[in-house]
């Protein structure tokens, strides 16, 4: 691991801790944050934990003009023994570097990044909520800071980690959400940046999200960018379908984000001797399964929501209500099992959790 030193400056004015029912998602932040700088020719340097504060940027900083940025999302929990628990954090740091490579951002040393996160969490432990369905959301991100309007990779960057105590991502919680199938806009195409967690992907998706919310839906289901036929992912989640007893999820194809939760759910389902198939699946096939009564469940997976049952799809002016709009048996079992493993309440046979 890098011999970089982390300097620590503690705040003199701690914020009041919110009540669990005030959390929501991503609106409250802890007292401290991690920052590290990059300079071409020098590498990553000046690692520090400091009081949470605004970012100061030159108006010509490349992030503001060309969107050269990447980010990650993971969570920390408190176990019954008051240990800090992380879920597969090394996978998030690996994916951060894969995303960085796609948009020409220099890699961070993954072991040091995890060390920095661990030190930050030790300082902010009292911010980890304990109530049911709450956690401490972790947002590592890197962005270009060089003040230069030429279109080229930045020569300077900042890597930051912020923490936010959160409740359920969707207001529905574990109740099924309604998803609109997007037929006009596309999220990504082969050869694009769809498999990278870069800010531009999400900026491009906002218009469809806004349109869906106006119609009473929580999220958008994206179809492939070439034929607008094959299922890719939901705006904040990978997606799974239970059809005739078997589980189907779109295969990774270069334009779908490789979710850490997605991979974990596949492994968990297979450990239960369930058939899980990763393949191309058209929404017409999903609709046909619905018409025939074979579409038994649908659910999304992701760090923010963990497992989110899908109770309804809106497609071609038709409402497809799944499982009478109720949470399915598999969705509930997956949620209870995965969150139990994440919090240390259930034995972890996979070695996924990291105890601090």
BALOBA-1460 file (C-alpha; in Angstrom, 3 decimals):
// residues 356
<rec num="1" residu="x" x="0.000" y="0.000" z="0.000"/>
<rec num="2" residu="x" x="1.087" y="3.576" z="-0.637"/>
<rec num="3" residu="x" x="3.039" y="5.245" z="2.160"/>
<rec num="4" residu="x" x="0.982" y="8.407" z="1.712"/>
<rec num="5" residu="x" x="0.097" y="9.993" z="5.023"/>
<rec num="6" residu="x" x="-3.444" y="11.114" z="5.794"/>
<rec num="7" residu="x" x="-3.531" y="14.418" z="7.643"/>
<rec num="8" residu="x" x="-6.588" y="14.881" z="9.863"/>
<rec num="9" residu="x" x="-8.247" y="18.168" z="10.813"/>
<rec num="10" residu="x" x="-11.298" y="17.723" z="13.017"/>
<rec num="11" residu="x" x="-14.222" y="20.121" z="13.044"/>
<rec num="12" residu="x" x="-14.757" y="22.355" z="16.049"/>
<rec num="13" residu="x" x="-18.519" y="22.523" z="15.477"/>
<rec num="14" residu="x" x="-20.269" y="19.182" z="15.081"/>
<rec num="15" residu="x" x="-23.668" y="19.103" z="13.424"/>
<rec num="16" residu="x" x="-26.738" y="17.766" z="15.250"/>
<rec num="17" residu="x" x="-27.611" y="14.193" z="14.283"/>
<rec num="18" residu="x" x="-30.952" y="13.819" z="12.452"/>
<rec num="19" residu="x" x="-33.761" y="11.525" z="13.549"/>
<rec num="20" residu="x" x="-34.237" y="8.377" z="11.472"/>
<rec num="21" residu="x" x="-37.535" y="9.632" z="10.048"/>
<rec num="22" residu="x" x="-35.813" y="12.800" z="8.766"/>
<rec num="23" residu="x" x="-33.170" y="11.082" z="6.663"/>
<rec num="24" residu="x" x="-34.583" y="10.569" z="3.189"/>
<rec num="25" residu="x" x="-31.758" y="9.987" z="0.724"/>
<rec num="26" residu="x" x="-28.692" y="12.111" z="0.032"/>
<rec num="27" residu="x" x="-29.650" y="15.409" z="1.656"/>
<rec num="28" residu="x" x="-27.754" y="15.242" z="4.961"/>
<rec num="29" residu="x" x="-23.961" y="15.015" z="5.254"/>
<rec num="30" residu="x" x="-21.583" y="14.157" z="8.076"/>
<rec num="31" residu="x" x="-19.023" y="16.406" z="9.765"/>
<rec num="32" residu="x" x="-15.957" y="15.346" z="7.758"/>
<rec num="33" residu="x" x="-14.820" y="14.361" z="4.265"/>
<rec num="34" residu="x" x="-11.719" y="12.904" z="2.612"/>
<rec num="35" residu="x" x="-9.800" y="14.795" z="-0.091"/>
<rec num="36" residu="x" x="-6.740" y="13.900" z="-2.172"/>
<rec num="37" residu="x" x="-5.184" y="15.840" z="-5.056"/>
<rec num="38" residu="x" x="-3.605" y="14.712" z="-8.309"/>
<rec num="39" residu="x" x="-1.037" y="16.650" z="-10.319"/>
<rec num="40" residu="x" x="0.464" y="15.360" z="-13.555"/>
<rec num="41" residu="x" x="4.091" y="14.397" z="-12.959"/>
<rec num="42" residu="x" x="3.556" y="14.152" z="-9.207"/>
<rec num="43" residu="x" x="0.714" y="11.688" z="-8.892"/>
<rec num="44" residu="x" x="-1.792" y="11.559" z="-6.053"/>
<rec num="45" residu="x" x="-0.773" y="13.622" z="-3.044"/>
<rec num="46" residu="x" x="-1.919" y="15.608" z="0.004"/>
<rec num="47" residu="x" x="-4.376" y="13.049" z="1.374"/>
<rec num="48" residu="x" x="-6.436" y="14.577" z="4.157"/>
<rec num="49" residu="x" x="-9.577" y="14.309" z="6.244"/>
<rec num="50" residu="x" x="-11.099" y="17.727" z="6.857"/>
<rec num="51" residu="x" x="-14.386" y="19.281" z="8.012"/>
<rec num="52" residu="x" x="-17.145" y="18.969" z="5.402"/>
<rec num="53" residu="x" x="-16.886" y="22.048" z="3.203"/>
<rec num="54" residu="x" x="-17.684" y="23.539" z="-0.208"/>
<rec num="55" residu="x" x="-15.469" y="22.822" z="-3.216"/>
<rec num="56" residu="x" x="-13.612" y="25.814" z="-4.673"/>
<rec num="57" residu="x" x="-13.128" y="25.669" z="-8.449"/>
<rec num="58" residu="x" x="-11.791" y="27.945" z="-11.140"/>
<rec num="59" residu="x" x="-14.601" y="28.881" z="-13.588"/>
<rec num="60" residu="x" x="-12.546" y="27.226" z="-16.338"/>
<rec num="61" residu="x" x="-12.172" y="23.909" z="-14.465"/>
<rec num="62" residu="x" x="-12.670" y="21.078" z="-16.930"/>
<rec num="63" residu="x" x="-15.331" y="19.330" z="-14.870"/>
<rec num="64" residu="x" x="-17.609" y="22.328" z="-15.441"/>
<rec num="65" residu="x" x="-17.224" y="22.230" z="-19.217"/>
<rec num="66" residu="x" x="-16.498" y="18.657" z="-20.273"/>
<rec num="67" residu="x" x="-17.877" y="16.563" z="-17.423"/>
<rec num="68" residu="x" x="-14.726" y="14.534" z="-16.780"/>
<rec num="69" residu="x" x="-15.791" y="12.794" z="-13.586"/>
<rec num="70" residu="x" x="-16.540" y="9.379" z="-12.081"/>
<rec num="71" residu="x" x="-18.199" y="8.254" z="-8.864"/>
<rec num="72" residu="x" x="-19.131" y="5.261" z="-6.750"/>
<rec num="73" residu="x" x="-21.742" y="4.381" z="-4.147"/>
<rec num="74" residu="x" x="-21.576" y="1.960" z="-1.251"/>
<rec num="75" residu="x" x="-22.884" y="1.758" z="2.311"/>
<rec num="76" residu="x" x="-21.721" y="1.273" z="5.882"/>
<rec num="77" residu="x" x="-23.831" y="-0.385" z="8.576"/>
<rec num="78" residu="x" x="-23.517" y="-0.971" z="12.306"/>
<rec num="79" residu="x" x="-23.704" y="-4.560" z="13.492"/>
<rec num="80" residu="x" x="-25.413" y="-5.660" z="16.704"/>
<rec num="81" residu="x" x="-21.933" y="-5.594" z="18.288"/>
<rec num="82" residu="x" x="-21.442" y="-1.993" z="17.165"/>
<rec num="83" residu="x" x="-18.889" y="-2.924" z="14.503"/>
<rec num="84" residu="x" x="-18.762" y="-0.914" z="11.279"/>
<rec num="85" residu="x" x="-19.658" y="-3.217" z="8.371"/>
<rec num="86" residu="x" x="-18.835" y="-2.668" z="4.699"/>
<rec num="87" residu="x" x="-20.135" y="-4.789" z="1.831"/>
<rec num="88" residu="x" x="-17.587" y="-5.755" z="-0.862"/>
<rec num="89" residu="x" x="-15.927" y="-2.296" z="-0.847"/>
<rec num="90" residu="x" x="-12.985" y="-3.541" z="-2.898"/>
<rec num="91" residu="x" x="-15.381" y="-4.124" z="-5.815"/>
<rec num="92" residu="x" x="-16.450" y="-0.470" z="-5.737"/>
<rec num="93" residu="x" x="-12.855" y="0.739" z="-5.822"/>
<rec num="94" residu="x" x="-12.091" y="-1.637" z="-8.692"/>
<rec num="95" residu="x" x="-15.067" y="-0.273" z="-10.613"/>
<rec num="96" residu="x" x="-14.058" y="3.317" z="-9.809"/>
<rec num="97" residu="x" x="-10.761" y="2.705" z="-11.578"/>
<rec num="98" residu="x" x="-12.467" y="1.007" z="-14.538"/>
<rec num="99" residu="x" x="-14.717" y="4.039" z="-14.914"/>
<rec num="100" residu="x" x="-11.714" y="6.345" z="-14.592"/>
<rec num="101" residu="x" x="-9.863" y="4.510" z="-17.344"/>
<rec num="102" residu="x" x="-12.798" y="5.019" z="-19.709"/>
<rec num="103" residu="x" x="-12.711" y="8.829" z="-19.282"/>
<rec num="104" residu="x" x="-8.907" y="9.195" z="-18.974"/>
<rec num="105" residu="x" x="-8.730" y="9.856" z="-15.225"/>
<rec num="106" residu="x" x="-5.611" y="8.507" z="-13.458"/>
<rec num="107" residu="x" x="-6.207" y="5.459" z="-11.267"/>
<rec num="108" residu="x" x="-6.159" y="5.640" z="-7.482"/>
<rec num="109" residu="x" x="-4.425" y="2.953" z="-5.468"/>
<rec num="110" residu="x" x="-7.391" y="0.838" z="-4.418"/>
<rec num="111" residu="x" x="-5.869" y="-0.388" z="-1.156"/>
<rec num="112" residu="x" x="-5.034" y="3.168" z="-0.090"/>
<rec num="113" residu="x" x="-8.510" y="4.399" z="-1.070"/>
<rec num="114" residu="x" x="-10.044" y="1.721" z="1.166"/>
<rec num="115" residu="x" x="-7.660" y="2.697" z="3.957"/>
<rec num="116" residu="x" x="-8.736" y="6.337" z="3.605"/>
<rec num="117" residu="x" x="-12.392" y="5.316" z="3.696"/>
<rec num="118" residu="x" x="-11.788" y="3.217" z="6.806"/>
<rec num="119" residu="x" x="-10.127" y="6.115" z="8.613"/>
<rec num="120" residu="x" x="-12.965" y="8.458" z="7.657"/>
<rec num="121" residu="x" x="-15.574" y="5.971" z="8.897"/>
<rec num="122" residu="x" x="-13.819" y="5.572" z="12.237"/>
<rec num="123" residu="x" x="-14.082" y="9.337" z="12.753"/>
<rec num="124" residu="x" x="-17.734" y="9.464" z="11.641"/>
<rec num="125" residu="x" x="-18.952" y="6.252" z="13.308"/>
<rec num="126" residu="x" x="-21.562" y="8.086" z="15.390"/>
<rec num="127" residu="x" x="-23.228" y="9.165" z="12.135"/>
<rec num="128" residu="x" x="-24.109" y="5.595" z="11.127"/>
<rec num="129" residu="x" x="-27.862" y="5.244" z="11.821"/>
<rec num="130" residu="x" x="-29.176" y="2.132" z="13.536"/>
<rec num="131" residu="x" x="-32.879" y="2.212" z="12.672"/>
<rec num="132" residu="x" x="-34.439" y="-0.354" z="10.340"/>
<rec num="133" residu="x" x="-33.733" y="0.277" z="6.625"/>
<rec num="134" residu="x" x="-31.142" y="2.992" z="7.330"/>
<rec num="135" residu="x" x="-27.409" y="3.111" z="6.602"/>
<rec num="136" residu="x" x="-24.516" y="5.471" z="5.961"/>
<rec num="137" residu="x" x="-24.217" y="6.074" z="2.226"/>
<rec num="138" residu="x" x="-20.646" y="6.497" z="0.962"/>
<rec num="139" residu="x" x="-19.907" y="8.559" z="-2.151"/>
<rec num="140" residu="x" x="-16.333" y="8.389" z="-3.517"/>
<rec num="141" residu="x" x="-15.842" y="10.595" z="-6.603"/>
<rec num="142" residu="x" x="-13.112" y="12.076" z="-8.798"/>
<rec num="143" residu="x" x="-13.356" y="15.169" z="-10.975"/>
<rec num="144" residu="x" x="-11.129" y="17.253" z="-13.264"/>
<rec num="145" residu="x" x="-9.930" y="20.570" z="-11.831"/>
<rec num="146" residu="x" x="-7.477" y="21.975" z="-14.399"/>
<rec num="147" residu="x" x="-8.510" y="25.519" z="-15.523"/>
<rec num="148" residu="x" x="-8.100" y="25.021" z="-19.282"/>
<rec num="149" residu="x" x="-10.745" y="25.072" z="-22.007"/>
<rec num="150" residu="x" x="-8.848" y="22.829" z="-24.416"/>
<rec num="151" residu="x" x="-10.556" y="19.479" z="-24.966"/>
<rec num="152" residu="x" x="-8.016" y="17.068" z="-23.476"/>
<rec num="153" residu="x" x="-7.640" y="15.095" z="-20.256"/>
<rec num="154" residu="x" x="-7.137" y="17.303" z="-17.239"/>
<rec num="155" residu="x" x="-3.692" y="17.517" z="-15.660"/>
<rec num="156" residu="x" x="-5.137" y="17.930" z="-12.154"/>
<rec num="157" residu="x" x="-7.918" y="16.145" z="-10.260"/>
<rec num="158" residu="x" x="-9.445" y="15.796" z="-6.832"/>
<rec num="159" residu="x" x="-10.607" y="12.550" z="-5.253"/>
<rec num="160" residu="x" x="-13.156" y="12.974" z="-2.480"/>
<rec num="161" residu="x" x="-15.249" y="10.774" z="-0.224"/>
<rec num="162" residu="x" x="-18.360" y="12.148" z="1.452"/>
<rec num="163" residu="x" x="-20.786" y="10.375" z="3.780"/>
<rec num="164" residu="x" x="-24.541" y="10.730" z="4.116"/>
<rec num="165" residu="x" x="-26.878" y="8.997" z="6.599"/>
<rec num="166" residu="x" x="-29.844" y="7.718" z="4.591"/>
<rec num="167" residu="x" x="-33.178" y="5.980" z="4.779"/>
<rec num="168" residu="x" x="-34.941" y="4.248" z="1.887"/>
<rec num="169" residu="x" x="-33.949" y="5.387" z="-1.616"/>
<rec num="170" residu="x" x="-37.529" y="5.253" z="-2.874"/>
<rec num="171" residu="x" x="-40.373" y="6.740" z="-0.865"/>
<rec num="172" residu="x" x="-42.115" y="3.389" z="-1.338"/>
<rec num="173" residu="x" x="-39.395" y="1.651" z="0.701"/>
<rec num="174" residu="x" x="-39.799" y="-2.104" z="0.177"/>
<rec num="175" residu="x" x="-43.222" y="-1.601" z="-1.397"/>
<rec num="176" residu="x" x="-43.204" y="-2.187" z="-5.162"/>
<rec num="177" residu="x" x="-42.326" y="0.755" z="-7.419"/>
<rec num="178" residu="x" x="-43.828" y="1.724" z="-10.761"/>
<rec num="179" residu="x" x="-41.431" y="1.832" z="-13.723"/>
<rec num="180" residu="x" x="-41.943" y="3.453" z="-17.117"/>
<rec num="181" residu="x" x="-40.363" y="1.766" z="-20.137"/>
<rec num="182" residu="x" x="-38.516" y="4.519" z="-22.032"/>
<rec num="183" residu="x" x="-39.257" y="4.476" z="-25.758"/>
<rec num="184" residu="x" x="-37.964" y="7.862" z="-26.961"/>
<rec num="185" residu="x" x="-34.587" y="8.502" z="-25.353"/>
<rec num="186" residu="x" x="-31.624" y="6.143" z="-24.918"/>
<rec num="187" residu="x" x="-29.142" y="5.953" z="-22.068"/>
<rec num="188" residu="x" x="-26.112" y="4.395" z="-23.759"/>
<rec num="189" residu="x" x="-24.881" y="2.625" z="-26.885"/>
<rec num="190" residu="x" x="-22.191" y="-0.014" z="-27.492"/>
<rec num="191" residu="x" x="-18.829" y="1.696" z="-27.465"/>
<rec num="192" residu="x" x="-20.159" y="4.535" z="-25.314"/>
<rec num="193" residu="x" x="-19.769" y="5.109" z="-21.589"/>
<rec num="194" residu="x" x="-22.737" y="3.060" z="-20.358"/>
<rec num="195" residu="x" x="-20.663" y="0.662" z="-18.256"/>
<rec num="196" residu="x" x="-18.796" y="3.523" z="-16.524"/>
<rec num="197" residu="x" x="-20.163" y="5.452" z="-13.546"/>
<rec num="198" residu="x" x="-19.492" y="8.835" z="-15.083"/>
<rec num="199" residu="x" x="-21.632" y="11.894" z="-14.485"/>
<rec num="200" residu="x" x="-22.596" y="12.435" z="-18.119"/>
<rec num="201" residu="x" x="-24.532" y="9.166" z="-18.237"/>
<rec num="202" residu="x" x="-26.813" y="10.385" z="-15.494"/>
<rec num="203" residu="x" x="-27.211" y="13.907" z="-16.890"/>
<rec num="204" residu="x" x="-28.428" y="12.358" z="-20.142"/>
<rec num="205" residu="x" x="-31.028" y="10.317" z="-18.278"/>
<rec num="206" residu="x" x="-32.686" y="13.135" z="-16.336"/>
<rec num="207" residu="x" x="-35.202" y="14.196" z="-19.004"/>
<rec num="208" residu="x" x="-36.688" y="10.701" z="-19.202"/>
<rec num="209" residu="x" x="-36.796" y="10.489" z="-15.414"/>
<rec num="210" residu="x" x="-38.652" y="13.810" z="-15.170"/>
<rec num="211" residu="x" x="-41.158" y="12.736" z="-17.829"/>
<rec num="212" residu="x" x="-41.760" y="9.431" z="-16.035"/>
<rec num="213" residu="x" x="-42.351" y="11.110" z="-12.674"/>
<rec num="214" residu="x" x="-44.946" y="13.418" z="-14.259"/>
<rec num="215" residu="x" x="-46.860" y="10.283" z="-15.222"/>
<rec num="216" residu="x" x="-46.699" y="8.799" z="-11.733"/>
<rec num="217" residu="x" x="-43.720" y="6.464" z="-12.174"/>
<rec num="218" residu="x" x="-40.706" y="6.216" z="-9.851"/>
<rec num="219" residu="x" x="-38.054" y="5.349" z="-12.434"/>
<rec num="220" residu="x" x="-37.307" y="4.567" z="-16.069"/>
<rec num="221" residu="x" x="-36.472" y="1.217" z="-17.648"/>
<rec num="222" residu="x" x="-33.935" y="1.797" z="-20.406"/>
<rec num="223" residu="x" x="-33.916" y="-0.207" z="-23.617"/>
<rec num="224" residu="x" x="-30.859" y="-0.697" z="-25.804"/>
<rec num="225" residu="x" x="-29.649" y="2.339" z="-27.731"/>
<rec num="226" residu="x" x="-29.559" y="0.685" z="-31.148"/>
<rec num="227" residu="x" x="-32.917" y="-1.031" z="-31.625"/>
<rec num="228" residu="x" x="-34.822" y="0.257" z="-28.547"/>
<rec num="229" residu="x" x="-35.876" y="-3.333" z="-28.075"/>
<rec num="230" residu="x" x="-33.744" y="-5.092" z="-25.484"/>
<rec num="231" residu="x" x="-33.899" y="-4.438" z="-21.744"/>
<rec num="232" residu="x" x="-30.800" y="-2.819" z="-20.257"/>
<rec num="233" residu="x" x="-31.275" y="-1.352" z="-16.778"/>
<rec num="234" residu="x" x="-33.407" y="0.902" z="-14.612"/>
<rec num="235" residu="x" x="-32.069" y="4.408" z="-13.946"/>
<rec num="236" residu="x" x="-30.526" y="3.530" z="-10.590"/>
<rec num="237" residu="x" x="-30.630" y="-0.272" z="-10.668"/>
<rec num="238" residu="x" x="-29.939" y="-3.427" z="-12.610"/>
<rec num="239" residu="x" x="-33.133" y="-5.360" z="-13.320"/>
<rec num="240" residu="x" x="-34.268" y="-8.976" z="-12.889"/>
<rec num="241" residu="x" x="-37.360" y="-10.899" z="-13.992"/>
<rec num="242" residu="x" x="-38.773" y="-14.116" z="-12.520"/>
<rec num="243" residu="x" x="-40.388" y="-15.937" z="-15.422"/>
<rec num="244" residu="x" x="-41.897" y="-19.389" z="-14.943"/>
<rec num="245" residu="x" x="-39.769" y="-20.002" z="-11.852"/>
<rec num="246" residu="x" x="-36.450" y="-18.972" z="-13.400"/>
<rec num="247" residu="x" x="-34.588" y="-15.671" z="-13.047"/>
<rec num="248" residu="x" x="-33.489" y="-13.696" z="-16.106"/>
<rec num="249" residu="x" x="-31.326" y="-10.561" z="-16.103"/>
<rec num="250" residu="x" x="-29.791" y="-8.708" z="-19.068"/>
<rec num="251" residu="x" x="-26.253" y="-9.824" z="-19.879"/>
<rec num="252" residu="x" x="-23.507" y="-7.233" z="-19.529"/>
<rec num="253" residu="x" x="-22.858" y="-5.860" z="-23.002"/>
<rec num="254" residu="x" x="-20.668" y="-2.776" z="-22.575"/>
<rec num="255" residu="x" x="-23.566" y="-0.365" z="-22.125"/>
<rec num="256" residu="x" x="-24.936" y="-1.786" z="-18.843"/>
<rec num="257" residu="x" x="-23.399" y="-0.913" z="-15.484"/>
<rec num="258" residu="x" x="-21.796" y="-3.910" z="-13.796"/>
<rec num="259" residu="x" x="-23.525" y="-3.644" z="-10.440"/>
<rec num="260" residu="x" x="-21.869" y="-5.000" z="-7.291"/>
<rec num="261" residu="x" x="-25.317" y="-5.806" z="-5.893"/>
<rec num="262" residu="x" x="-26.284" y="-7.393" z="-9.223"/>
<rec num="263" residu="x" x="-23.365" y="-9.830" z="-9.060"/>
<rec num="264" residu="x" x="-24.060" y="-10.599" z="-5.410"/>
<rec num="265" residu="x" x="-27.740" y="-11.334" z="-6.096"/>
<rec num="266" residu="x" x="-26.849" y="-13.706" z="-8.928"/>
<rec num="267" residu="x" x="-24.467" y="-15.604" z="-6.638"/>
<rec num="268" residu="x" x="-27.018" y="-15.647" z="-3.823"/>
<rec num="269" residu="x" x="-29.813" y="-16.981" z="-6.047"/>
<rec num="270" residu="x" x="-27.570" y="-19.699" z="-7.457"/>
<rec num="271" residu="x" x="-26.592" y="-20.716" z="-3.918"/>
<rec num="272" residu="x" x="-30.324" y="-21.365" z="-3.419"/>
<rec num="273" residu="x" x="-30.254" y="-23.679" z="-6.473"/>
<rec num="274" residu="x" x="-32.301" y="-21.259" z="-8.543"/>
<rec num="275" residu="x" x="-31.702" y="-20.962" z="-12.277"/>
<rec num="276" residu="x" x="-30.317" y="-17.542" z="-13.190"/>
<rec num="277" residu="x" x="-29.725" y="-16.703" z="-16.835"/>
<rec num="278" residu="x" x="-27.768" y="-13.679" z="-18.049"/>
<rec num="279" residu="x" x="-28.876" y="-12.990" z="-21.625"/>
<rec num="280" residu="x" x="-30.461" y="-10.486" z="-23.951"/>
<rec num="281" residu="x" x="-34.157" y="-10.149" z="-23.235"/>
<rec num="282" residu="x" x="-36.508" y="-7.963" z="-25.228"/>
<rec num="283" residu="x" x="-39.319" y="-6.132" z="-23.521"/>
<rec num="284" residu="x" x="-41.675" y="-7.836" z="-25.946"/>
<rec num="285" residu="x" x="-40.630" y="-11.122" z="-24.322"/>
<rec num="286" residu="x" x="-41.318" y="-9.656" z="-20.882"/>
<rec num="287" residu="x" x="-44.727" y="-8.479" z="-22.077"/>
<rec num="288" residu="x" x="-45.537" y="-11.882" z="-23.564"/>
<rec num="289" residu="x" x="-44.624" y="-13.546" z="-20.245"/>
<rec num="290" residu="x" x="-46.905" y="-11.062" z="-18.488"/>
<rec num="291" residu="x" x="-49.773" y="-11.805" z="-20.877"/>
<rec num="292" residu="x" x="-49.349" y="-15.544" z="-20.371"/>
<rec num="293" residu="x" x="-49.247" y="-15.233" z="-16.602"/>
<rec num="294" residu="x" x="-45.610" y="-16.363" z="-16.485"/>
<rec num="295" residu="x" x="-44.089" y="-13.071" z="-15.262"/>
<rec num="296" residu="x" x="-44.136" y="-13.794" z="-11.548"/>
<rec num="297" residu="x" x="-41.857" y="-11.062" z="-10.200"/>
<rec num="298" residu="x" x="-39.612" y="-8.211" z="-11.297"/>
<rec num="299" residu="x" x="-37.128" y="-6.345" z="-9.137"/>
<rec num="300" residu="x" x="-34.189" y="-3.975" z="-9.307"/>
<rec num="301" residu="x" x="-30.864" y="-4.260" z="-7.507"/>
<rec num="302" residu="x" x="-28.423" y="-1.539" z="-6.534"/>
<rec num="303" residu="x" x="-26.472" y="-0.051" z="-3.648"/>
<rec num="304" residu="x" x="-29.003" y="2.698" z="-2.951"/>
<rec num="305" residu="x" x="-32.181" y="0.591" z="-2.939"/>
<rec num="306" residu="x" x="-30.552" y="-2.845" z="-2.314"/>
<rec num="307" residu="x" x="-33.627" y="-4.715" z="-3.648"/>
<rec num="308" residu="x" x="-36.607" y="-2.837" z="-5.019"/>
<rec num="309" residu="x" x="-39.658" y="-4.876" z="-6.074"/>
<rec num="310" residu="x" x="-41.305" y="-3.677" z="-9.280"/>
<rec num="311" residu="x" x="-45.088" y="-3.730" z="-9.066"/>
<rec num="312" residu="x" x="-45.931" y="-2.183" z="-12.407"/>
<rec num="313" residu="x" x="-44.488" y="-1.363" z="-15.823"/>
<rec num="314" residu="x" x="-45.882" y="1.316" z="-18.080"/>
<rec num="315" residu="x" x="-45.351" y="0.426" z="-21.749"/>
<rec num="316" residu="x" x="-47.099" y="1.609" z="-24.916"/>
<rec num="317" residu="x" x="-49.915" y="3.230" z="-22.910"/>
<rec num="318" residu="x" x="-50.557" y="-0.033" z="-21.076"/>
<rec num="319" residu="x" x="-50.148" y="-0.710" z="-17.345"/>
<rec num="320" residu="x" x="-48.612" y="-4.101" z="-16.571"/>
<rec num="321" residu="x" x="-49.356" y="-4.887" z="-12.897"/>
<rec num="322" residu="x" x="-47.071" y="-7.664" z="-11.610"/>
<rec num="323" residu="x" x="-47.999" y="-10.018" z="-8.760"/>
<rec num="324" residu="x" x="-51.070" y="-7.860" z="-8.027"/>
<rec num="325" residu="x" x="-48.708" y="-4.982" z="-7.234"/>
<rec num="326" residu="x" x="-47.383" y="-6.812" z="-4.169"/>
<rec num="327" residu="x" x="-43.823" y="-7.570" z="-3.074"/>
<rec num="328" residu="x" x="-42.840" y="-10.993" z="-4.352"/>
<rec num="329" residu="x" x="-41.530" y="-13.845" z="-2.239"/>
<rec num="330" residu="x" x="-38.085" y="-13.899" z="-3.885"/>
<rec num="331" residu="x" x="-37.683" y="-10.109" z="-3.714"/>
<rec num="332" residu="x" x="-38.453" y="-10.143" z="0.012"/>
<rec num="333" residu="x" x="-36.173" y="-13.094" z="0.707"/>
<rec num="334" residu="x" x="-33.316" y="-11.484" z="-1.219"/>
<rec num="335" residu="x" x="-33.728" y="-8.181" z="0.613"/>
<rec num="336" residu="x" x="-33.859" y="-9.795" z="4.043"/>
<rec num="337" residu="x" x="-30.883" y="-12.059" z="3.311"/>
<rec num="338" residu="x" x="-28.641" y="-9.455" z="1.725"/>
<rec num="339" residu="x" x="-29.300" y="-6.755" z="4.310"/>
<rec num="340" residu="x" x="-28.852" y="-9.376" z="7.023"/>
<rec num="341" residu="x" x="-25.425" y="-10.254" z="5.613"/>
<rec num="342" residu="x" x="-24.512" y="-6.589" z="5.202"/>
<rec num="343" residu="x" x="-25.325" y="-5.821" z="8.837"/>
<rec num="344" residu="x" x="-23.692" y="-8.957" z="10.218"/>
<rec num="345" residu="x" x="-27.033" y="-10.399" z="11.368"/>
<rec num="346" residu="x" x="-26.799" y="-13.406" z="9.051"/>
<rec num="347" residu="x" x="-23.745" y="-15.601" z="8.479"/>
<rec num="348" residu="x" x="-21.764" y="-14.507" z="5.430"/>
<rec num="349" residu="x" x="-20.774" y="-17.697" z="3.550"/>
<rec num="350" residu="x" x="-19.308" y="-15.690" z="0.671"/>
<rec num="351" residu="x" x="-16.789" y="-13.548" z="2.567"/>
<rec num="352" residu="x" x="-18.416" y="-10.361" z="1.264"/>
<rec num="353" residu="x" x="-18.432" y="-8.252" z="4.403"/>
<rec num="354" residu="x" x="-15.541" y="-6.236" z="5.808"/>
<rec num="355" residu="x" x="-15.584" y="-5.453" z="9.507"/>
<rec num="356" residu="x" x="-13.879" y="-2.306" z="10.752"/>
